[in-house]
Amino acid sequence: MLSVSHADFEILVGEGLDTLPDDMLRELDNVIFLVEDRPEDGSDVLGVYEGFSLAERESYGFGEEPDRIILFRENLLAHCADMQELVSEIRITLVHEIAHFYGITEERIHELGWG
């Protein structure tokens, strides 16, 4: 399994975000990106979106807790054979979870080849 420190992994996530198109990120209001070692339930998911998608929101404004996109470092490291694959998989996971923010279903994400 690859070995990447938490701090270095966060840098890779930031670099992955920098590679995404501006129009994909433009509507990401009140969303935070986090890195955790693994999900509490012990599953092997690579990332998760926690919040209400744009499609589910009637009103959203001041005082709302931020939505969260979490990438799971240990699961991603276990999933990838080398650093090149890790960088690619981080980007894919970011796109996948951002798609959930926009209300795109899991099925549609796979139809589009994003997950």
N, C-alpha and C positions, 0 to 999 in steps of 0.2 A: 504494500500500500504506500502511496505517496505520503510524504511528510512535509506539511506546510504549516507554519505557526498561525495562530489566530490573527495576529497583526498583519502578517504577509497575505493571508487569505482575504482580509478586509481590503487590502490594497488591490488585489486581483478583482474583487467585486466592484470597487470604484472604477478601475480601468475598464471593466466590462460595461458599466453604465456609460462611460465616456464613448464607447463604440456604438451606442444605440442612436438611431435617428432622433433629431430634435422633436419631430412631430409625434413620436411615440412617448416622449417624456413630458411634453407640453402640458397635458391635462393632469399630471400626477401632483395634485394639490393635497397637502396634508398626508403624505405617505412617507414613511420612514423605511429604510432598508437596514436589516440587521443580519448578523451572522451568529448562529448558535451551533454548538458542536453536533447536537443530534436532537430529533424531536422527542418530546416528553413521552410519547406513546411507544417509542422504540421502533417505529416503522422505518422503512428505507426510502422515504420520499426525499427528494433533493431540495425542495423548496416549498413554501406555502404562502398564500395570500390570505391575510386576516383583515376583514373589513367588509364594507358594503360597496359593491361594484357601482359604477356610474349608472348602470341599468336599474339598480335597486334603490337608488336615492331619490327621495322626493325633494327634500331640502337638506342642505349641508352647509354648515356655517361655523361661525365663531364658537369656540368652546368644545368642539368635537374632538374626541381622542383621535390621534392619527391612525390611519390604516397602516398595516405592517406587511412588508414582504421580507420573509426570513429565508435565508439560504443555510442549509445544514452542512457544515464543513466536513465532518467525518463521513457522512454519506456520500458527498461529492468526491472526497479523496478516495474512498473505497470503490467508487464507480469508474474511476479514470485510471488508465494505465501509465500516463505520463503528463507532463506539464502542458503540452500542447492540447491534449484532450481535455484537461481540467479547465483551461482558459475557454475553450469552446463550449464545454458543458455549463460553465458559469453563465456565459452569455445566453445560451439556450434556456437555462432555468430562469434567468431574469426576464427574457421575452415571454416565457410561459406564464409567469406569475403576474407580470404587467398586463398580459391579455386578460387574466381573471379580473383585474381592477376595472378593465373596460367592459366587463360583462360577457366576455367570450367564453362559451362553454368548453368543457374538456374535450367533447367530441369534435367541436369546430377547430379547436387548437390542433388536434391530431390531423384533421382533414387538411389544414393549412401547412402541415409539416413542422409545426413549432414545438412539438413535444413528443 
